[in-house]
Amino acid sequence: MFVFEENFKKGDYIINHTSGDMAVYDKADDKGYMHFKHYYGAMFKDLKDCKNLTLQINYQKFYELCNEEEKQQMDEIIKEKGGK
């Protein structure tokens, strides 16, 4: 069994300031993979399909909670790109 600690809660807006990627966190599964409601990849400026997008839980160290301005920016991206 894989033991880990989640740094985020369901619905948290998170950002990787180095890459510019932003996401709305959903959960971590029992295998240690993070799942997202929405994930914006800054490199290609696209909103990813989160059905098959996961990151290993150890990548959470590169993310932190978004501030209010970043949350608004992510909400605009979701609205503009048609996220559900």
Number of C-alpha atoms within 10 A of each C-alpha: 6 7 7 12 10 12 12 19 12 13 14 19 27 23 24 18 12 8 12 13 19 26 26 24 20 17 18 21 13 11 12 19 16 21 23 23 20 25 26 22 15 13 9 8 12 14 21 18 13 14 10 8 14 15 13 13 18 13 11 18 9 12 20 16 18 20 12 10 9 15 19 13 14 24 16 13 19 17 11 10 14 9 15 7
